[in-house]
Amino acid sequence: MTMIKGLHHSAYRCRDSEETRQFYEDFLGLPLVEALQIGETKTGRTANVLHTFYQMDDGSCLAFFDAPKEPFEFKEQHDYDLHIALTVSDDELQPMLEKGRALGIESRGISEHGFVRSIYFRDPNGYVVELCALPKSPRTDFFNSVDAHNKVTRWQSEKAT
């Protein structure tokens, strides 16, 4: 049994706090619930950083660091390099896809994955954001720990050759 109870927040760098706020709050509808200006780190290093938090219905947050004087390579991430997947209802997929396209946000989908249906956007920082909805009749056999472990073992073996 794990001691982990859930996700509090996951944090990422952002190019600009306001354009990030517009995407996550105005477009996705995640309310901005906190903004911490950091002038000094816990180790005593001088900093000039804004740390913002956008809350989901379960209380967890996506957070961003705007650190304009700290080097960071922003690039358009590929889905399997980094993406943020958020759960929505199935009824929200098509309207959100249309909303993204109407606003000129890079948008694609709907992709059928079997265990979820997904749409994808690119945020102003280059991150891929996936909105995924469970099917109306979810497969109860999709997640299988023993099968997953076997697949990883097989992958490791095949990858080595």
DRENLUMGU-501215 format. One line per 2 residues: number of its first residue (from 1); their letters; for each residue x, y, z of C-alpha. Coordinates in steps of 0.5 Angstrom, whole numbers, plus 500, padded with zeros to 3 digits. Layout:
BEGIN
NUM> A> X Y Z ~ ... .
! end
This chain:
BEGIN
1> MT> 500 500 500 ~ 503 507 498 .
3> MI> 503 513 503 ~ 502 517 497 .
5> KG> 495 520 497 ~ 494 524 491 .
7> LH> 497 530 487 ~ 498 536 490 .
9> HS> 501 540 484 ~ 505 539 478 .
11> AY> 510 545 476 ~ 512 547 470 .
13> RC> 516 553 467 ~ 512 558 463 .
15> RD> 515 564 458 ~ 510 569 461 .
17> SE> 505 569 467 ~ 499 573 463 .
19> ET> 499 569 457 ~ 499 562 461 .
21> RQ> 494 565 465 ~ 490 566 459 .
23> FY> 490 559 457 ~ 489 556 463 .
25> ED> 484 560 466 ~ 480 563 461 .
27> FL> 481 558 456 ~ 481 551 460 .
29> GL> 477 554 466 ~ 482 553 471 .
31> PL> 481 558 476 ~ 488 562 478 .
33> VE> 488 560 486 ~ 495 563 488 .
35> AL> 501 567 486 ~ 507 567 490 .
37> QI> 512 572 488 ~ 519 569 490 .
39> GE> 525 574 492 ~ 529 569 495 .
41> TK> 530 561 495 ~ 530 557 502 .
43> TG> 537 556 501 ~ 538 564 501 .
45> RT> 539 565 493 ~ 536 571 490 .
47> AN> 531 570 486 ~ 526 574 481 .
49> VL> 520 568 480 ~ 513 568 480 .
51> HT> 509 561 482 ~ 502 561 480 .
53> FY> 497 555 481 ~ 491 553 477 .
55> QM> 486 549 481 ~ 482 543 478 .
57> DD> 476 540 481 ~ 479 535 486 .
59> GS> 483 540 489 ~ 490 539 485 .
61> CL> 493 544 481 ~ 498 545 475 .
63> AF> 503 550 477 ~ 508 555 473 .
65> FD> 514 558 475 ~ 515 565 471 .
67> AP> 523 566 472 ~ 525 571 466 .
69> KE> 532 572 469 ~ 533 564 469 .
71> PF> 535 560 463 ~ 531 555 460 .
73> EF> 530 552 453 ~ 522 553 451 .
75> KE> 521 548 445 ~ 515 545 442 .
77> QH> 514 538 446 ~ 512 532 443 .
79> DY> 507 528 446 ~ 511 523 448 .
81> DL> 516 527 451 ~ 512 531 455 .
83> HI> 504 532 456 ~ 499 534 461 .
85> AL> 493 530 461 ~ 487 532 464 .
87> TV> 480 529 465 ~ 473 532 462 .
89> SD> 467 529 461 ~ 465 526 454 .
91> DE> 460 532 452 ~ 466 537 453 .
93> LQ> 471 534 448 ~ 467 537 441 .
95> PM> 466 544 444 ~ 473 545 447 .
97> LE> 476 542 440 ~ 472 548 437 .
99> KG> 473 553 442 ~ 481 552 441 .
101> RA> 480 552 433 ~ 476 558 433 .
103> LG> 481 562 438 ~ 487 560 433 .
105> IE> 490 555 439 ~ 494 549 436 .
107> SR> 488 543 436 ~ 487 536 434 .
109> GI> 483 530 436 ~ 478 527 437 .
111> SE> 483 521 438 ~ 480 514 440 .
113> HG> 485 510 445 ~ 480 505 447 .
115> FV> 480 507 455 ~ 479 514 453 .
117> RS> 477 519 448 ~ 482 525 447 .
119> IY> 483 532 444 ~ 490 536 444 .
121> FR> 492 543 445 ~ 499 546 445 .
123> DP> 499 551 451 ~ 503 558 450 .
125> NG> 510 555 453 ~ 510 549 448 .
127> YV> 507 544 452 ~ 502 539 450 .
129> VE> 495 539 454 ~ 491 533 453 .
131> LC> 483 533 455 ~ 481 526 456 .
133> AL> 474 523 457 ~ 472 516 459 .
135> PK> 468 512 455 ~ 461 512 457 .
137> SP> 462 504 458 ~ 469 504 461 .
139> RT> 473 498 460 ~ 474 494 467 .
141> DF> 479 490 464 ~ 484 496 461 .
143> FN> 488 497 467 ~ 492 490 469 .
145> SV> 498 491 474 ~ 501 484 472 .
147> DA> 500 485 465 ~ 503 492 465 .
149> HN> 509 489 469 ~ 510 483 464 .
151> KV> 509 488 458 ~ 515 492 461 .
153> TR> 519 486 462 ~ 518 484 455 .
155> WQ> 519 492 452 ~ 526 492 456 .
157> SE> 528 485 453 ~ 526 487 446 .
159> KA> 529 494 447 ~ 536 491 449 .
161> T> 536 487 442 .
! end
